[in-house]
Amino acid sequence: MPAITSTNVANAIVKLVAADALPALMGNLVMGNLVNRDYEPVLAQAGDTVNIPIPPTLVANNIAEGGTVQTQNPTLGNAQVVLNTHAEATFQIPDVTKVLAVPDLLQVYMQPAVIAIAERIETDLLNLYSYFTGNTPVGTAGTPIVEAVVDSAETTLFQAKIPASEPKFLVVDGATYGQLRQIQRFSEFDTAGEAGLHALIDGTVGKIKDFFVFRSQFVAKTGSSPVNTHNLAFTKNAIGLVIRRLPQPLPGTGAVAQYAELGNFGMRVVMSYQPNTLAQQFTVDVLYGCAAIYNKFAVQVNS
């Protein structure tokens, strides 16, 4: 049995914090759980660029009897995602031994840090709406969303030749979500069955016009009169979220770090001692970048 040392205890504390951090973060993400996440446990620095290959387009040639094949020279596309966001949330715990004795205290300290990082990721992903210019936006700024607008968004993605098996998502703000719940055909039992009851009683929209519907408090808004709410209809491969490992602190600097990695997502937890406050400082941070990958696989849904 290994001896109990201050180093072992420090590592154990950071492991405990890291184990609670990532599941809590994933639970606070909406967009982050819907987009295509690319994570590799390789070290990277802020400003690094990750290249994501995009398959080329080929055409089918009708070869006549005795004819020859038609050679095509496809060009592999490339989407560049810059790791330009190093998001961190830092907090101090005066007596870290209390956290070990009362695990619920760890949640009290950890939750605000995790929520702060989740909100930053959500905001960055939803602000990508302006990059999706391949399809004409549907809906009108300052106008409540109606069934025809949702129908038009789904038709737009169908015309973009999205595979029928690929799930489609519609992420809207709170007000637009409320408008969807009031579309009578989707909120009454006699027209929508069990789904209508869920919308009326539970308040959950669920699925409309082949869209899984989610709401977020961080949907982008522009303008003032009227305010344009940039809801987004998309598929998973429309948006890329790239996460890479941050390096360990230098040995002998008094800081201990652990990685929390789960489901194509990773973050770092660093513990250090702050002599000015006589407290243990914890930093939860993540290095990531996000970008529009397939321009025609998303459409703005204005309201």
Stockholm file with secondary structure:
# STOCKHOLM 1.0

chainA/1-303         MPAITSTNVANAIVKLVAADALPALMGNLVMGNLVNRDYEPVLAQAGDTVNIPIPPTLVANNIAEGGTVQTQNPTLGNAQVVLNTHAEATFQIPDVTKVLAVPDLLQVYMQPAVIAIAERIETDLLNLYSYFTGNTPVGTAGTPIVEAVVDSAETTLFQAKIPASEPKFLVVDGATYGQLRQIQRFSEFDTAGEAGLHALIDGTVGKIKDFFVFRSQFVAKTGSSPVNTHNLAFTKNAIGLVIRRLPQPLPGTGAVAQYAELGNFGMRVVMSYQPNTLAQQFTVDVLYGCAAIYNKFAVQVNS
#=GR chainA/1-303 SS CCCCCHHHHHHHHHHHHHHHHHHHHHHTCSGGGTSEEEEEEEECCTTCEEEEEECCCCCCCCCCTTCCCCCCCCCCEEEEEECCEEEEEEEEESCHHHHHHCHHHHHHHHHHHHHHHHHHHHHHHHGGGGGCCSSCCEECTTSCCCHHHHHHHHHHHHHTTCCTTSCEEEEECHHHHHHHHTCHHHHCHHHHTHHHHIIIIICCCCEETTEEEEECTTCCEECSTTCEEEEEEEEGGGEEEEEEECCCCCTTSSEEEEEEECSSCEEEEEEEEETTTTEEEEEEEEEEEEEECCGGGEEEEEC
#=GC SS_cons         CCCCCHHHHHHHHHHHHHHHHHHHHHHTCSGGGTSEEEEEEEECCTTCEEEEEECCCCCCCCCCTTCCCCCCCCCCEEEEEECCEEEEEEEEESCHHHHHHCHHHHHHHHHHHHHHHHHHHHHHHHGGGGGCCSSCCEECTTSCCCHHHHHHHHHHHHHTTCCTTSCEEEEECHHHHHHHHTCHHHHCHHHHTHHHHIIIIICCCCEETTEEEEECTTCCEECSTTCEEEEEEEEGGGEEEEEEECCCCCTTSSEEEEEEECSSCEEEEEEEEETTTTEEEEEEEEEEEEEECCGGGEEEEEC
//
